[in-house]
Amino acid sequence: MSPDDNFVSQVTNLEYLNGVNAVATQNMGPRQWMLPTGTNSNYSFSDPRFWVGPYSRSNLGLAYQQALSGPSQGICLALKLQSDYLAGQERSCRLNYLDPVRASIHAAARRAGHALPDGVLGRVVRHVQDILAAAERAQSQGTAT
């Protein structure tokens, strides 16, 4: 199995853009926009359709589902790593083109969700509590390593 083509394309493009922009910061050339490969130029940055192709993780997701039913955990790890990297790169790229109005709208929804007792922050605390409780149970049973 080889890495996902879209993953390799985005990483290679990012390496290229960083090289060009490293030279540009030394006043030795123009700076280029940090855009991923495969964007849909028929749409503006603020239109979600602009971003559909570059960060598509559907092929990785399908391969991951298939790998889960197979014997190889290494393949699952490689697929998740590629998918997570593309998701992180997408978030980073979108932040470059985020305007203050849109940022405040996104922040408002996120903050509202974070404020809920059963929201992500509360769940993180409960997740840690569950892990610690499981570790204590394992210790008391003599099964902890």
C-alpha positions, -999 to +999 in steps of 0.1 A: +000+000+000+013+035-008+004+069+006-028+086-006-022+106-038-040+137-024-019+135+008+014+133-012+002+162-035-006+185-006+026+178+013+047+182-019+030+215-026+035+227+009+072+219+007+075+238-026+056+269-013+077+270+019+108+269-002+096+297-025+085+318+005+117+312+024+136+328-005+110+356-006+116+366+030+152+373+021+139+398-005+150+375-033+116+369-050+079+373-047+059+356-019+033+331-031-001+324-017-001+294+005-029+277-014-033+239-016-033+221-050-067+213-065-087+243-052-117+253-073-109+287-087-145+292-098-153+301-062-139+326-037-120+317-005-151+322+016-171+296-004-168+261+010-168+247-026-134+263-030-119+239-005-137+207-014-110+189-034-077+197-017-085+183+017-108+155+007-103+126+030-130+104+016-107+079+000-086+076+032-118+072+052-130+043+030-096+026+031-096+030+069-130+014+072-118-016+051-085-018+071-104-020+104-119-053+093-085-066+083-055-079+103-032-049+100-031-022+126-001-006+108-023+002+078-049+018+100-023+040+117-009+051+084-043+060+070-053+079+102-020+098+102-026+110+066-062+119+072-053+138+104-025+156+087-048+168+058-074+179+084-047+199+102-034+214+070-070+224+060-076+241+093-043+260+090-050+271+054-085+282+062-072+303+091-050+322+067-080+334+049-103+340+078-118+374+081-128+390+115-165+387+110-164+350+101-140+344+129-163+359+155-193+338+141-172+306+143-159+315+178-195+322+191-207+288+181-176+271+195-178+290+227-214+282+232-206+245+227-177+247+250-199+263+277-222+233+279-216+209+308-218+180+284-197+198+258-162+190+246-144+204+276-165+185+301-161+154+281-123+157+281-123+159+319-146+129+322-124+110+297-094+116+319-113+106+349-124+074+332-088+066+323-076+072+358-104+051+373-095+022+349-058+026+359-067+024+396-089-007+390-061-023+371-037-015+399-060-028+426-065-060+407-027-064+401-031-062+363-014-028+358+020-027+341 
